[in-house]
Amino acid sequence: MKRALIALLVLLIATAICGCAQNKVQNKGVSTGKTVVIIGDGATFPQPQINAWISAYMKEHPNVKIEYNGGGSGKGQADFAAGIVDFAGSDPPLKKSLWERLVNHPPAEGRNPLQFPDIIGAVVVCYNVPGVSSLKLDGQTLANIFMGKIKYWDDESIKALNPGVKLPHREIVVIHRSDASGTTDIFTTYLSLVSSEWNSTIGAGKIVNWPVDRMGRGVGGKGNQGVVAELKSTPYSICYTELSYALKENLKMVALKNRAGNYVMANSTTIKAAAQHVSSYIAPPDSGYRENLRQLLNAPGKDSYPIVAFSHLLIWKNYSDPVKGKAVHNFIKWILTQGQNDKYIVSGYVGLPKSITQRVLSEAGI
């Protein structure tokens, strides 16, 4: 009996010790292994690149879960202003009115918005014309197509730019974004720069009134994905989209006439050439609304592609939840440093010059 009592006592003590040790391990896991969830929304222009960054970052930081919903620049801006998401992607710089709302009104008051570029991309013009493997267009002709003034593929103005190309006498179907889109803002701003008629009658914005819709030759697609899907399923159509989508889907792209008078395709060389000429126009992160999209388009230089744009990220300098704030800032720092390495850059995008990333991090103070 005595031996049995001793054995039972030893067992109870051992169990208690193991239980305490297990509780310590469990408690340690709770305090250091808590998952931080970060939610973003916005532009589809950089979505493939943002998704690639998220995937790489979460592999290196398993305690951080990041989601990005590409609802378009307009939705991203609205969700960020409403406090629904922790960060937003926006292709065009924010308007001054929205910036002031973020600075002065709840739930944003005192949190201080920061906006800065994260990647360089290009808007390309793609077409689906059976039998035509190469096509050149200048800005005015492109504007006339999207205004509906040019109805057929074998219009004399298109033929004059493409001698020797057999163009069909078929109506041009114009495909555009149906949602509030930064890609549309970039594209229509470019058309406003190269066509005075477009500038005075239609203008630029995330949403515009497309004349081709009234003519029955316009088709809307939601997101860059929707536009590409419509183009692929619609013979004799033309659209604008982000370069990475065109490359992924192996779409035929237009060679555009640049400011120097040369016809160029969008690629890393022509995108970098344009970016070098306009990087000085990037505004400080704490006054991002001052950035003028018009200054970033139709850049000078013989090799510059004319529709190059810096896509932007929008975050708070101060978050109400400091743990989440630190997680967001760490993710952003990673994007602007390691994330700019070639191994993390998706085909169709170009990483930011180091001079820009260093300046952004210094000025942002995060």
C-alpha positions in Angstrom: 0.0 0.0 0.0 2.8 2.4 1.0 4.6 1.7 -2.3 1.4 2.3 -4.2 0.8 5.6 -2.5 4.4 6.7 -3.3 4.0 5.7 -7.0 0.7 7.6 -7.2 2.4 10.7 -5.7 5.3 10.5 -8.1 2.8 10.2 -11.0 0.8 13.2 -9.9 3.9 15.3 -9.5 5.2 14.3 -12.9 1.8 15.0 -14.5 1.7 18.5 -12.9 5.2 19.3 -14.1 4.4 18.2 -17.6 1.1 20.2 -17.5 2.9 23.3 -16.4 5.5 22.9 -19.2 2.8 22.3 -21.8 0.9 25.4 -20.6 4.1 27.5 -20.9 4.6 26.2 -24.5 1.0 26.9 -25.3 1.0 30.3 -23.8 4.2 31.2 -25.6 2.5 30.1 -28.9 -0.4 32.4 -28.2 1.8 35.4 -27.4 4.3 35.1 -30.3 2.4 33.1 -32.9 -0.8 35.3 -33.3 -1.7 35.8 -36.9 -2.1 39.4 -38.1 -4.6 39.8 -40.9 -4.1 42.6 -43.4 -6.7 43.4 -46.0 -6.2 45.5 -49.2 -8.3 46.4 -52.1 -8.1 48.5 -55.3 -6.4 48.6 -58.7 -6.3 45.6 -60.9 -3.5 47.2 -62.9 -0.8 46.0 -60.4 -2.8 43.0 -59.0 -0.6 40.2 -60.5 2.4 41.9 -59.0 0.8 42.6 -55.6 -0.4 39.0 -55.4 3.2 37.8 -56.2 4.5 40.0 -53.4 1.9 38.7 -51.0 2.7 35.1 -51.7 6.4 35.6 -51.3 6.1 37.7 -48.1 3.7 35.2 -46.4 6.1 32.4 -47.0 8.8 34.4 -45.2 6.4 35.6 -42.5 3.9 32.9 -41.7 2.3 34.9 -38.9 1.0 37.5 -41.3 -2.0 36.8 -43.6 -2.5 39.3 -46.4 -5.5 39.5 -48.8 -5.8 41.8 -51.8 -9.2 42.2 -53.6 -8.8 43.9 -57.0 -12.0 45.8 -57.1 -10.5 48.7 -59.1 -8.9 51.9 -58.0 -12.1 53.7 -57.3 -13.3 50.9 -55.0 -9.9 50.7 -53.3 -9.9 54.4 -52.5 -13.5 54.4 -51.2 -12.9 51.3 -49.0 -9.7 52.8 -47.6 -11.5 56.1 -46.8 -14.3 54.2 -45.1 -11.9 52.2 -43.0 -12.9 48.9 -44.6 -9.4 47.9 -45.7 -5.9 48.5 -44.3 -4.2 49.5 -47.5 -5.3 50.3 -51.1 -3.9 50.1 -54.6 -4.6 53.1 -56.8 -3.1 53.7 -60.2 -3.9 57.5 -60.5 -2.9 59.8 -57.6 -5.7 60.7 -55.2 -7.7 63.8 -55.9 -7.1 66.7 -53.5 -10.7 66.5 -52.2 -10.3 62.9 -51.1 -6.9 63.5 -49.7 -8.3 66.3 -47.5 -11.1 64.0 -46.4 -8.5 61.4 -45.3 -6.6 64.0 -43.3 -9.5 65.8 -41.7 -12.5 63.5 -41.2 -13.3 60.4 -39.1 -12.4 57.5 -39.3 -9.2 58.9 -40.7 -8.6 62.0 -38.5 -5.2 62.0 -37.0 -4.0 58.9 -38.9 -2.3 60.7 -41.8 -2.4 59.1 -45.3 0.7 58.2 -47.2 0.7 57.5 -51.0 3.7 56.4 -53.0 4.6 54.4 -56.1 5.2 50.6 -55.7 5.8 49.4 -59.3 6.0 50.7 -62.9 3.7 49.3 -65.5 2.3 50.1 -68.9 -1.1 50.3 -70.5 -1.1 48.6 -73.8 -3.6 48.6 -76.7 -4.4 45.1 -77.9 -6.5 43.9 -80.9 -8.1 40.8 -82.2 -8.1 41.0 -86.0 -7.8 37.7 -87.8 -4.9 37.7 -90.2 -3.3 40.8 -88.9 -0.1 40.1 -86.9 1.3 43.6 -86.6 -0.3 47.0 -86.2 0.9 50.6 -85.7 -1.2 53.5 -84.4 -0.5 57.1 -83.4 -2.3 58.9 -80.6 -4.8 60.8 -82.7 -5.9 57.7 -84.7 -6.3 55.8 -81.5 -8.4 58.5 -80.0 -10.6 58.6 -83.2 -11.1 54.8 -82.9 -12.2 55.0 -79.3 -14.4 58.0 -80.1 -16.1 56.0 -82.8 -15.0 58.4 -85.6 -13.2 55.5 -87.3 -15.6 52.7 -87.9 -13.8 50.2 -90.0 -10.4 48.5 -89.8 -9.5 49.4 -93.3 -10.1 53.1 -92.7 -7.6 55.2 -94.7 -6.0 56.7 -91.6 -5.2 53.2 -90.3 -4.0 52.0 -93.7 -1.7 55.0 -94.0 0.1 54.0 -90.8 0.4 50.3 -91.9 1.5 50.1 -95.5 1.5 46.5 -96.8 -0.8 45.2 -94.1 -4.1 43.7 -95.4 -6.7 45.2 -93.2 -10.3 43.9 -93.4 -13.4 45.9 -94.1 -15.0 45.0 -90.8 -16.5 47.2 -88.0 -14.2 47.9 -85.1 -15.6 46.7 -81.7 -14.2 48.9 -78.9 -13.8 47.2 -75.5 -13.4 49.3 -72.4 -13.6 49.0 -68.6 -17.1 49.1 -67.1 -16.0 49.8 -63.6 -14.2 52.7 -61.9 -10.7 52.0 -63.1 -7.3 53.5 -62.7 -6.3 51.9 -66.0 -9.1 53.9 -67.6 -7.9 57.0 -65.9 -4.3 56.5 -67.3 -5.5 55.6 -70.8 -8.0 58.5 -71.1 -5.5 60.9 -69.7 -3.1 59.8 -72.4 -5.8 60.3 -75.1 -6.5 63.8 -73.6 -2.8 64.6 -74.1 -2.6 63.5 -77.7 -6.1 64.6 -78.9 -7.5 68.0 -78.3 -10.9 66.8 -79.4 -10.9 64.0 -76.9 -9.7 66.4 -74.2 -12.5 68.8 -74.8 -15.4 66.4 -75.4 -14.7 63.3 -73.3 -11.8 64.0 -70.9 -10.1 61.8 -68.5 -11.3 59.8 -65.4 -11.8 56.5 -63.8 -15.2 56.4 -65.6 -16.0 58.2 -68.8 -18.9 58.3 -71.3 -17.8 56.2 -74.2 -19.3 57.5 -77.5 -18.9 54.0 -79.0 -21.5 52.7 -76.6 -24.1 55.0 -78.0 -23.2 53.7 -81.5 -23.6 50.1 -80.5 -19.9 49.3 -81.0 -18.8 49.5 -77.4 -18.5 46.6 -75.0 -17.7 47.0 -71.3 -15.6 44.5 -69.2 -15.1 44.5 -65.5 -11.5 44.6 -64.4 -8.5 44.0 -66.7 -9.5 40.4 -66.6 -13.0 41.1 -68.0 -11.6 43.3 -70.8 -9.2 40.7 -71.9 -11.9 38.0 -71.9 -14.1 40.2 -74.1 -11.3 40.8 -76.5 -10.4 37.2 -76.9 -14.0 36.2 -77.6 -14.8 39.2 -80.0 -13.2 39.1 -83.5 -12.3 42.5 -84.9 -12.1 44.2 -81.5 -9.6 46.5 -79.8 -9.0 47.2 -76.1 -6.7 48.7 -73.6 -5.3 46.7 -70.7 -2.2 46.4 -68.4 0.9 44.9 -70.0 1.1 41.8 -67.7 -2.4 40.7 -68.7 -1.5 41.0 -72.4 1.6 39.0 -72.0 -0.1 36.3 -69.9 -2.8 35.9 -72.5 -0.4 36.2 -75.5 -2.4 39.1 -77.0 -1.4 41.0 -80.1 -0.3 44.5 -79.1 -0.1 47.8 -81.0 3.1 49.6 -81.6 2.3 53.2 -80.5 3.9 56.4 -81.9 5.8 58.1 -79.1 6.5 61.8 -78.4 9.7 61.5 -80.4 7.9 60.2 -83.4 9.0 56.5 -83.1 6.7 53.5 -83.0 7.5 51.4 -79.9 6.2 48.4 -78.2 5.9 48.2 -74.4 8.7 46.2 -72.8 11.1 46.6 -69.9 13.5 48.7 -72.0 10.9 51.2 -73.3 9.2 51.4 -69.9 12.4 52.1 -68.1 13.3 54.7 -70.7 10.1 56.6 -70.0 10.3 56.3 -66.3 13.8 57.8 -66.2 12.4 61.0 -67.8 9.4 61.5 -65.4 10.5 60.1 -62.0 11.3 63.7 -60.7 7.6 64.4 -60.8 6.7 61.9 -58.1 5.3 63.8 -55.0 6.3 63.2 -51.4 4.3 60.4 -49.7 2.6 62.8 -47.3 1.3 65.0 -50.1 0.5 62.4 -52.7 -2.4 64.3 -54.2 0.0 66.8 -55.7 1.3 64.2 -58.2 0.1 65.1 -61.7 -0.7 62.1 -63.9 -0.3 64.1 -67.0 3.4 64.8 -66.2 4.0 61.0 -66.1 2.6 60.2 -69.5 3.8 60.6 -73.1 7.4 61.0 -71.9 10.2 62.4 -74.0 12.9 60.2 -75.4 13.3 58.2 -78.6 12.8 54.8 -76.8 10.1 55.8 -74.4 6.8 54.0 -74.4 4.1 56.6 -74.2 1.6 55.1 -71.7 3.8 54.2 -68.7 2.4 54.7 -65.2 3.5 54.4 -61.6 0.9 52.4 -59.7 0.5 53.5 -56.1 -0.1 52.2 -52.6 -2.1 54.0 -50.0 -1.5 53.3 -46.3 -1.8 55.1 -43.0 1.2 56.5 -41.2 -0.6 55.8 -37.9 -3.0 52.9 -37.3 -5.4 52.6 -34.4 -4.2 49.0 -33.9 -0.4 49.4 -33.4 0.3 45.7 -34.0 -1.5 45.8 -37.3 0.2 49.1 -38.2 3.6 47.6 -37.6 2.7 44.6 -39.8 1.5 46.8 -42.6 4.6 49.0 -42.4 6.9 46.0 -42.4 5.1 44.6 -45.5 5.5 47.9 -47.3 9.2 48.2 -46.4 9.7 44.7 -47.8 8.0 45.7 -51.0 10.1 48.8 -51.4 13.4 46.9 -50.7 13.5 43.1 -51.3 10.3 43.1 -53.3 12.0 45.2 -56.0 14.5 42.5 -56.8 14.1 41.0 -60.2 13.2 37.6 -58.8 10.0 39.0 -57.3 9.0 41.2 -60.3 6.2 39.7 -62.5 6.6 39.7 -66.3 5.1 43.0 -67.6 6.2 45.2 -64.8 9.4 47.1 -64.0 10.8 47.6 -60.5 11.3 51.1 -59.1 14.8 52.7 -59.3 16.6 52.5 -56.0 16.7 56.3 -55.8 12.9 56.4 -55.7 12.5 53.6 -53.1 15.1 55.1 -50.8 13.5 58.6 -51.1 10.0 57.2 -50.4 11.1 55.3 -47.3 12.9 58.3 -46.0 10.1 60.7 -46.6 7.4 58.4 -45.3 9.1 57.8 -42.0 7.7 54.4 -41.5 
